[in-house]
């Protein structure tokens, strides 16, 4: 049986809607649609009507390509809306065995203990460290024996007013909202693997108007940050410095933008704003210098954020760059120079089947990550915004001791009974039961003798 998924990445430069299917553990793309963002600036909704129009166009295109109709979506939310805190939860384990119920209880306790401002709503409660009794750094407490369990969580929340505006834009496009996922979290899901999570990794999504940073340590996010700078700022810098229109500056950035020293210089002719008759002759050295300055500033701020997180020594897998801005030639090399002794690489979406080459590009990491998140690639034991715990474990209620005894008897096995619980003998036939009673040396006039005789007549 397949499950339909609609993922909508609501970015500042583009809206990407992807319809996929989850079937037999595989996630497949059925269709996608892309529309230019309107009514969204630096990750925030500035015009609900225009934003709704862009969302609807992207979704309609995805439906038309896939031939599928789905009206509930998992959507992204920019880090511009969010803030984060850490919280701890502690519970006792009455039965000395940790089940899903106990893990849910300790996660809910951590959320209850957090100081959430009234104007904010929780998006993610992410466990990054479990502790049972005196044993620290437990990867997965499920099924373990303990009398006490503790969890450290990273809580990501968003302003209620901003989330409501986002809801209105999506609802106006005819779509209901299911899950809401931090865009940087979604991007990380798409590009990193389990080894990266275990060793610790910083994921930087360099987008059009914004950049997001998340740091995985201990199998979960422990830190996230946001910077209102993206590749469109390079376009603006080129337009202003070279006195050329924005569309020309954007084309220049895409076709000739580079951070590498090519070893030779050339001159290009660019149109001038307000002058339809003359062209401006510009050296490519100047173009590269403008791009380098903005990119260096952006990466330096993000590198400083990693340093101030206190987790720099825990990112053994280094730094992963993704997002559309990384398509500028030399981005990885510049990041490596600014963050020496830390491995830096480019991350591309993975784990998705039947995806077009277009969707496997760095600028679609968030959209693909949303698809994976809804398919179950989220952090184990995470609490989502409705306070429901997401997990991959199959819930099995404890068998009663009588059930254990009966099942063991049918398999000719002697049941193992806890000394703290009353034992139950295996079930006997009715004739055996009354045969045992009849063997008792009782007087014929006794009430018990009368009961046995009566029972024999009936059975």
N, C-alpha and C positions, 0 to 999 in steps of 0.2 A: 504494500500500500504506500502510495506517495503522498507527501505533504507539500502543498504550495506555499511559497514564500515570496513576499514582496518587500524589497529593501529600497529605501529612498535616501540617498545621500544629498542633504540640503547644504550645498556649499555656496560660497560667495561669488564664484565665477560660473559655476554650472550646477544643474540639478541632474542627478543620475538615478534613474529608476531601473531596478533589475528584478525580473521575475525568475524564480528558480524552483527546483523540486528537490526534496530530500527523499531518496528511495534506496533502501538496502544499505544505509550508511553512507551513500554517495550524495554529494551536492552537485546538481547540474543546472546550468543556465539555460532557460527556455527563451528568453528575449530581454532586450533592454532598450531604454530610450534616454536621450540626453537633450536637455534644453538649457539655453543660456539663462543664468540667474537674473532675476529682476526683483526689486524690492528687498534685497538682502545686501548689507554692507558690513564688512569685517565680522561676519558671522552672526549678525543680529538682524532681525526682521525690521525693516523700515517702512514697508508698504505691504499690508496683508493681501490686498487685491492683486497686486502685481506678482507677489510671491506665489499666490494660489494659482495664478495663470501659468507660471513656469512649471510648477509641480504637476499640474494637470496635463500639460503638454508632454512632459517626460513619461508620466504614467500611461497616458493614452498610446504613446508610441510603443512602449514596452508591451502593452496588452495586444496591440495590433500585430507585432512581430511574433509574439508567443502564441497567440490565439487563445489565451487563457484570461479569465476574469477573476480578479481577487481584489477585495476592497479594504483589507486590513494590512497595515504596513509596519515594519520595523524601521525607524527613522534615526538619523544622526542628529546630534546637537553639538554646536560649537563649544569649544572650551571658553569662549568669551562669556558664556552664561554661568560658568561653574566656579565653585570653590570646593576645597577638600579639607577634611580633618581625619585624624586617626582615633580609634576607640577600642576599648578592650571589654570582653565579656568573660565571665566565669560562672560555671554551673557545677553542681554536684551530680554524680551519676548514681542514682538509687539502685539500679540493677547491676552495676559494675560492668556493663557492656554498652559500648557506644553505638547507637543506632542512628538512623536518619533523624529521628525525633530529637535525640540529644544534640546533634549537630545543629539542627534548626533552632533549638532552644538557646544554645550558646550564641548563635549568630543574632537572633532576635534580642538577646540581652545586650550584646555589643551595640546594636542600634539604639536600644532604649537608653543606654548609658551615655550616648553621644549628645553633645550640646548642639542641636539643630536649630538655627534661627527660624522664627515664625514665617518669615518671608521666603524661605527656601524649602525645596522639596527634594528628597533623596532620590538619586538615580541608581547608584550602585553601592552595595556594601560588599567589599572584596576582602576575603580572609587571606592574609599573607603569612601568618604563623600560628600553628596550633601547639599547645602544650598539654600533656596529660600527666597528672601527678607531678613527679619531679623530672620527667623526661621532656626535653625541649626540642624544638625544630622537627615536629612530627609532620610528615608530608601529607598523610591521609589518616585521620583518626578512626575512620569507619571500621567497625568490627573489633576494635581493640578493647581490652579490659582496663578499666581505670575507675577510680572513685571521684576524680575531679578533672575537669577539662577547662582550658583557657584558650581564647583566641584573640589575636590582634588583627584589626581590620582597617582598611583604608576606605573612607566613605566619601563619595563624590556626590555633590548636591548642586541644584540649579535654582535660580531665582524663579519663583512661581509665576510672576508676571511675564517673564520672557518665555517660559514654557507654554503659558496660555496663548500668547501671540503666535507661537509656532503651531500649536494645536489648531487655532482658528484658520491659519493659512492652509494647513493640510486638510482639515475638514471641509473648507470651502472648495477644495479640489475634488471632493467626493470620496475622500479616503479617511478611514478610521485609524487611529494610532494604537498599535499594540505595544511594543517595547520601544524605549528611547535609550539610545546608546551614545556615550561620549565619542566624538568622531576620532580622537586619537586612540582610544581603546579599540575601536573597530578596525582602524588601520593596522594596529599591532597584531590583532588576531589574524589578519590576512597574510602578513609577511614573515612572522617568526615561527619557529618550531619549538618542540618541547625541550630540546637541548638548550636553546636560547633562554627559555624561561628558567630552567634549573640553574644555569650559570649566571643569570642576571644580564639584562640588556636594556639600553635606552633606545627608544624608537622616536624619531623626529619626523613628523609629517609636515613637509614644506608645501603649503597650498598656495592658492591664488592671492587671497587677502590676509590669510592667517597662517600661523605655524603652531603645531601642537607637539608637546613632549610628554611621553609617559615612560616611567622606569619600572621594569619588572624586576623584582627580587623576591625570592621565596615563592615562586610559582604564581605570583599575583602582582598587580600594580601596587606600588608603595608610594608613588609620587607622580603628579601630573602638573603641567604648567602650560601657559598659553601666551602667545606673542602675536600682536596685531600687525604682523608684517608678512608679506608674501611676494610672489613673483610679480604681481601687478604694481608693486612699488618700484620695481626695476623699470617697468614700462613707463611709469610716471616720471622717474628720474631721467630716462632717455629723452622723453618728450620735452621736458622742461629745459634740460641742458642743451639739447640740439635744436630747440625751437621747431620741432616737427610734430605733426598730428599723432594722436594716440595710436590709431590703427597702424600707422607706419612704424612707430616705435615698437609696437607689439610684434609686427612681422620681422623687424630687425633683430629683436631679441631671440625669436624662435629660429630664424634661419642662420644668423651669424653670431649669436651670443656665445661667448666662451670665456672660461676662466684660465685657460692654458696659454702659455707663451708659444705662439705659432712660429716665431722666429722670423717672420716677414710682415711687412706693413702694407696696407693698401688703402686707397681712398674711395669713398662711395659718395653718391649724390643723393641727397634727401630733399623732399619738398619742405618749404618753409610755411609755418602758420601765418596766414594773412597775406601771403604773396603767391599768387597763382602763376607767375611768369618766371620766377627765378628758382634755382636750386642751390642748396647749401652743400659744399664739398667738405666732407668730414673724414678724418683719419680713423681707421678701425682701432688704433691704439686708444683713442679717446673713448670709443664705445666700450671696449673691454675694460678700461679703467673705471667707467661708471658702473658697469655690472659688478665688477670685482669689489668695489667699495661697499655697495649695498649688501652683497652676499656675505662679505667678511663681517660686516656689522651684525647681520642676522645670526650667523653661526656663532659669533663670539658671545652674544647675549645668551643663546641656548646652551653653549658650553659652560658659561658661568652659572646657569640655572642647574646644570648637572652637578657642578661643584658644590653649590649651596644646598643641594638636596641631602647631602650627607651620605649618599649611596654610591659615590663614584668608585669606591673600592669594591663594590659588590656587583659591578657590571662586567663580569668575566667574558661575556660574549661581545662586549664592545658597544658600538653605536650603529643603529640601522637607520638609514635615510630613505624616505619614500615621499610620495607627493609630486605634483607636477613641476615644482621648481627644481627638482633634482635632475630634470632632463637637460638643464643647462650644462654643457660640456665642462668638465673639471670640478664639478661640485664636490664629489667624493675626495678628490685630491686636496682641495682647499680645506675641507673639514678635517682631513687627516693631519694637515699642517697645523691647524688651530688646536687640535686635540692630540698631541703626541703621546705615544705609548698606549693609545687606545685604538683597537682595530675598528675601522669604519668601512661599511659596505652599503650597497644600494639594495633595498628590499622590494621584491615584486610579488603581487598576489599569487597564492598557491592554494592547493587543496580543492580547487573547483574544476569540475569536468564540463566538457562541451562549451567552454568559454571562448569567445572570439579573441584574436590577438589584441584587439583594441582594449578589451576589458582586463587583459593581463598586464597592462601598462601601469606605471607607478601612480598616475593620477586617479586611478580607480580603486586604489587600495581600500579606501573607506567604504565604498559601496559593496565591494566583495566581502569585506569584513562583516558588514551588517548581515549579509546573506548567511555567512558562517555562524554568526552569533545566534541567529534564530534557529539554525540547524543544530545547535548544541555545542558549539565550540567556545562557549563562555567559560569563565573561571568557575571551577568546581566549588559548589556550596555558596555561590554568590546570591545575595538578596537583590532582586530587581525592584523597580520603583513601586510595585504593588505589594512589596514585602513578601513575595513568594520566593522560596529558595529554589535555585536551579541546580540540578545535580543529575548525574548519569547512573546512579545506583537504582536498582530495582527494589522497590519497597516490598518487604515481606514481613507481615505481622508475626510475632513470636508464636510458635506452636504451644498449645497447652501441654502440660505434662501427660494428661490422659491421652491426647492425640499421639504424643511420642510413644507412649507405652503400646497403644493399639497398632501403630505403624510398625514398630519394632517386632511385635508379636507375629504379625502377618508375614514378616520376613525371617522368622525363626531366629530372631536376635534378642538377646537379653537387653532390655532398656536400661540406659544409664540415668539414674535418678539422683538429683542433687540432694545432699544430706540436709539441706536447709528447707526442703520441700517435702510434703507428705508423699509416700510412695503409693503407687497403684499396681495391683496385681493384674496379670493378663486376663482378658475376658474369658469366662468359662461358659459352657453350654448350660441351658436350663436344667437338663436331666442330671448333669454333674453336680450342679448347685444343690438340688434337692436330695441327691444321693448322699452328699456330704452331710446334709442335715439328718438324713435317716440313719446315719451311722452312729449318731450321738446316743449314748445309753440313757434314755429318758423313760420316765414312768408313763405307762399307757394312759393314766388318768390325768397327766399333766397337760396344760394348755398347748405346749409345744408339740406334744404327740398328736393332739387333735388337729393342729395346723398342718403337720406333715401328712397325715392321712387325708385331709381335705385336699391338699395340694396334689397328691398323687392321683386322686380321682379326676381332677381337672386336667392335668398335664399328661 
